[in-house]
Amino acid sequence: MTQRAGTSHRAAPEHTHPDDVLVLTALAALADPVRIQLVRELAGSCEWTRSCGSFDVPVGKAALSHHFAVLRNAGLVEQRDEGPKRVNRLRREEFEARFPGLLDLVLSPDPRDR
């Protein structure tokens, strides 16, 4: 099978269900400033509307891919490919069922940031 110019075949992302995540894994994923920014932006967006390249974060493509992999492995993000783009959704309900209140705590504004 030959690959046409301009097309790519990448493996679908693997996802970890929040039920299979340890609390320390979740906390470690949420401790990074870039990842917390990604989660906050996803929380304010409709599901499946944000492509990976639409986030305003101070990292390159390879680092961004790594950050999304960490979020997937922590059960926070689900991704799917739509044509050439990979779109994202925050797994808010599933994560909330596993760690009640954690996302609300993380997403609430810190009074010290004012």
Secondary structure by P-SEA (a helix, b strand, c coil): ccccccbbbbccbbbbccccccaaaaaaaaccaaaaaaaaaaaaccccccccccccccccaaaaaaaaaaaaaaccbbbbbcccbbbbbbaaaaaaaaccaaaaaaaccccccc
